């Protein structure tokens, strides 16, 4: 793989650019936290995300008690869409230990909205939720991507994600030049390892609910 580039992936985005030109008074963009499914208490309010980006939040949960997080009302699909959620258990043999739910969303349109969730047992009707959470989100436009010259080598197609990223440098999502699987197995395995999920576990949740992008070597990374 070319030294200058690397694949950056997430459930929501594994590593994301730090916008050094942002005004100091502005809260940081959510994708700049560059943490795999950061816990909601660690996120700025409101969450500021770039249109087209996926972002993830972690909510403490314990499914052994029957409780789980769910949307208390539908999200504004013109601004944000739900990609999915996954319950991640800790790597321990202790029975009854809680984990976290990783919720992934995608910013699809400019504007403001609030994601509202509640923590309850879905089989208990007419019982108030044990917890409620409101996540204000602001989606703003990102930098324009410059189209490549069709007569240059950049117009070639790539089946391998590493070769593709070495060629294109920085791009928010694979375009038509990438012809491989939506989420390659090697990226899914890397995400699986980042979540400390045992290797024998199926890759299907990561293959279905993950996104990846390419970022140039000049970008500043934060973790």
N, C-alpha and C positions, 0 to 999 in steps of 0.2 A: 504494500500500500504506500502511496506517495507520502513523504514525510509531512507535507504541508497540510494534509487534510485527514480528517477522521469522520467516522460515522457517529452521529449523535442521535440517540433514540430515547424514547420514554414510553410509559403507559399512557395517559397524558403528555412528555418531552423530557429526556434524560439530562441533557446539557443544553443550555440556551445562551444566546448572546447577551452581553451586558451593553446596554446602550449608553455609551460614554457621553453622548451629546444631550442626554435628557436633563432638564432643568433640575437643579439641586433640590428645589422645594417639592418636586413631584415625588410621590411614592414610587418605588421601583416597579417595573413590570413584573407580572407573576412569573413569566417564563425566565426571567433573569435570576430567580431563586435557584434554578438549575439543581434541584434536589429531586430524587425519585419519590414521587407522591409525598410531598411535604405535609406535615400535620397542619391542620387548619389554624392552630394557635400561632404558628410561625409565619403566617402569610400577612402581607400588608392589607389594609382595608382602605378603600375598596381594592379588589383585585383588578389590576390593570393588565390587560392582555392584548396582543396584536391579532387582528382579524386573520383567520385561517389557521391559527395555532391551536393545538390541543393543550390542555392543562389538567392537572390532577390535584386532588386534595385527599388527605388521609383523615379518617374519622375513627376514633377509638370505639371499638365494638367488641361484643362477646356473644357470638352466635350460640354458644352452649346454653345460654339463658333464654333463648327464644327471641331476644331482641335483635332488631336490625334497622339500619337507616333506610328511609324511603323518602321520595319527594312528597312534601305536604301539599304542593300544588304544582301544576305543569310549568315547566320553564318557558320563557319567551323564545320560541323556536326561530324567530327572526334575528336574534342576537346570539343565543347560545343553544347548543344541542347536546343532549346526553349521549356519550359514546358507550358507556357501560360502567359497571362496578364489579369489584372483585374482593372477596374476603380473604385476607392474608393472615394465616396463623403463625404464631412464633415458633421457632425451632426448639421445642422442648417436649419432653414426654409427660409433663405434668398435666393432669386432667382438669379441665375447666378453665384453663388460662385463656384470657381474652387476646384478641388481635386487633386488626384494623380493617376498615373497609376503604378501599382505594376507588374513589369516584373520578372518572375521566370525562371531561367535557371538551367541546370544540367551539371556538369563537367563530361564528359564521357571518355576522353582520355588525356594522357599526352601531353603537348606542350603549345604553345602560340598562341593566336588569338586576334582579336579585334572585339567587338560587335559594330556595327554602326547603329544608329537610327536617325530618322528625325521626326520633328513635323510639320504636315501639314494637310490640309483638303483633304481627299481622293477623293472628288468629283471635285477638282480643278486640271485640267490637265495643264501641262506646266507652273505651278506656282512654283517658288522656295520655298523650305521649310522655315518655319519661324525660326526653330532652328535645329541644328544638334549636335549629340553627339557621341563621340568615347570612348569606354570602353575597354582598353587593359586588357587581362586576361591571367594569367599564371596558368596552372593546373599542380600540382605536386602530387607525390605518397603519400599516407597516410600510417599509421602503418598497419602491417599485422594482420589480425584477426586470433586468435588461435581457431582451431576447437574443439568442445566439445567432451568429451568422450561418445560414444554411450551407454555405460553401466551405465552412471550416470543419476541422475534425470533431468539433463539439456537436455536430449534427449526427454523429454516429450513435448507435444504440448499444446498451450495455445490459447484460443479464446478471453480472456480478455486482453487488452493491458497492463493494470496495473500489472496484475499477471505475464505477460510475461517479462516486464521490471524488475520486482523484481527478477526474476529468472536469466535473462541473464546479467544484469548489464549494460554493455556498448556495443552498437552495432550501426553501422551507418544506417542500414536499417533492418527492420524485415526480418528474414529468414524463412525457411520452418517450423520452430517450432511454428510460429504464424499463426493461422488458421482463425482469425477474419477478418472483413472487412478491405479493404486497408486503409481507413481513418475512424476510428470509429466516431460515431456521437458526443461523448463527447469531442473528440479532435477538431472536426470541430466547435463545439459550443464555445470552448475556443478560437479558432482562430478568430471566428466571434466577440467575445467580445473584443479581443485585437485590432481589427480594428475599434471598436466602431460602428459596424453595428447593427442596431436595431434587436432585437430578432425575430420579425415577418418575416424578410427577409429570403428567401430560403437559405438552407445550401448547395445546389448543387455546387456553385462555389468553396466552401471550400472543399467539398468532392472530387471534381475532380482534383483540382490543388494543393493540400497540400501534405506534406510529414512529417513524424515523425520518431524519433529515440529514443533510450534509452541511458542514460548517467549515469555512476556510481557516487556515492556520493563524490568520491575523486576528481572529475574533478573541475577545477576552472571556474566559470561562470563570464561572463562580460556582461554588458548591455549597 
